[in-house]
Amino acid sequence: MQQTGVILETCDFIAKVAIVKNPVCIGCHGCISLSGQEHMPVMRADNHLQAPVGARVEVEIPPRQVLGGAVMVFMFPLLMLGLGYWITTTLFAGTAEQGQSLGILGAFIGLAVGFLILRLIDRLWAQKHRVDGVIVQFVMPQADEQQPANCPVTRNS
């Protein structure tokens, strides 16, 4: 998967890259923070091209990493939801009506535990892996592309 971004800072051969919102993302509000303001996701990338700060670049993320992340984010919480339901209904099998109500409660507890485990895995992954992608090429901004307000790159019109 390739994303376009702007280099915010560099250190040795690692760059912090702010990912520019893709036109395909219109309508998706995944980049809105809890404060309600849009932000540009930032990732670390290998910078063997030695692109300078402010350069617009193409960052490639390995497909295996993208697929693994999608499976973890979407499938693991559902697995924990089912596991929470199964554990509580098994423990309280004797009481039919209460067992099902407790099973639903257990499912939500399992879901919450799943999200907490994902958060822990994300932090451990960030400590173990110093980069998320690789800068593969420089990109020239297109005339019809809108630049974010906090982007240090100016449009060439």
Summary of the structure (lengths in Angstrom):
residues: 157
radius of gyration: 21.2
end to end distance: 28.4
largest distance: 72.8
contacts: 416
relative contact order: 0.20
helix: 41%
strand: 22%
